[in-house]
């Protein structure tokens, strides 16, 4: 998948596991994370599941081959494949974001807007954005979501605005501007919505590395979280606007925050010597919100580890469960080792997480995805 980033963007990928549990005294129910099944995908190479379509009951995945898509059934069998050409008929330049709904691929191209693509590769419709753009977020979100009879999506940066005020002003803009653009695909009229939450550390006037917001429409609400912050934000629709309804704190003790700096040093800011707390993925199922997260490693401890040869930066991963009102039920839930969480979740609440071969120091002829469920203990 092609992704365009500024030179100062770095995607930190941390994957590990846990071996202990934090429990408060007023839980209504104890939950556990269990591996209930697995997909053993017969594919020589690597692939990453992007989405799940409940109509076809298939997953769609990308591979290291440029613009190759694979379709996989719920048993792990490859049902078909597709390479979208970069030249000629039915072509596009760069698959940046990808959704799979009602047996139709929705794709945000790196350069040419939105495309509705059939499984045979035919482009049924295209919606080109009325400006040249660059996408400055690394979150693997859906290509777009609906808002009434319009579509909304993470707002890319307009090329015409990139040079205004210099790099520091643009970085400040990323920590203050609305997140979403709403587009009428008939009239091509558009407006911004979903304001930056002032309850976030990223809104306090300091620089904490780039926020990398992740936005999902789950049911009738919108969920936002940042990479290095153990909070999530619930938004609701008010007409054609998306407004903040609630800030939800994971209430994690000893969570490590990223280091605060001034915006003037943003271009030199490094996350390589930090291991802040972070949210790996957020899901909604059966009226509950499920969050997978890490607490982080204190910076002093990281500095000590950096001086050691073959240092082990192993971190525990935890899950938290919230009720239908986004009130905490349980946190610190044990999570199996060595998982990379996709955003895919089935209609049965099965969360797809990839077996990390680097973590297990193995090389296998298959790509393995586990199906995880959040279950009451004893079931």
HELIX and SHEET records of a PDB file:
HELIX    1   1 UNK A  159  UNK A  161  5                                   3    
HELIX    2   2 UNK A  166  UNK A  174  1                                   9    
HELIX    3   3 UNK A  201  UNK A  203  5                                   3    
HELIX    4   4 UNK A  263  UNK A  268  5                                   6    
HELIX    5   5 UNK A  299  UNK A  306  1                                   8    
HELIX    6   6 UNK A  357  UNK A  360  1                                   4    
SHEET    1   A 4 UNK A  31  UNK A  41  0                                        
SHEET    2   A 4 UNK A 367  UNK A 376 -1                                        
SHEET    3   A 4 UNK A 351  UNK A 355 -1                                        
SHEET    4   A 4 UNK A 339  UNK A 345 -1                                        
SHEET    1   B 4 UNK A  47  UNK A  53  0                                        
SHEET    2   B 4 UNK A  58  UNK A  63 -1                                        
SHEET    3   B 4 UNK A  68  UNK A  73 -1                                        
SHEET    4   B 4 UNK A  78  UNK A  83 -1                                        
SHEET    1   C 4 UNK A  95  UNK A 101  0                                        
SHEET    2   C 4 UNK A 104  UNK A 109 -1                                        
SHEET    3   C 4 UNK A 114  UNK A 117 -1                                        
SHEET    4   C 4 UNK A 123  UNK A 127 -1                                        
SHEET    1   D 2 UNK A 133  UNK A 134  0                                        
SHEET    2   D 2 UNK A 157  UNK A 158 -1                                        
SHEET    1   E 4 UNK A 145  UNK A 147  0                                        
SHEET    2   E 4 UNK A 150  UNK A 154 -1                                        
SHEET    3   E 4 UNK A 180  UNK A 183 -1                                        
SHEET    4   E 4 UNK A 190  UNK A 193 -1                                        
SHEET    1   F 4 UNK A 214  UNK A 218  0                                        
SHEET    2   F 4 UNK A 221  UNK A 225 -1                                        
SHEET    3   F 4 UNK A 231  UNK A 238 -1                                        
SHEET    4   F 4 UNK A 241  UNK A 249 -1                                        
SHEET    1   G 4 UNK A 278  UNK A 285  0                                        
SHEET    2   G 4 UNK A 288  UNK A 294 -1                                        
SHEET    3   G 4 UNK A 318  UNK A 322 -1                                        
SHEET    4   G 4 UNK A 328  UNK A 334 -1                                        
END                                                                             
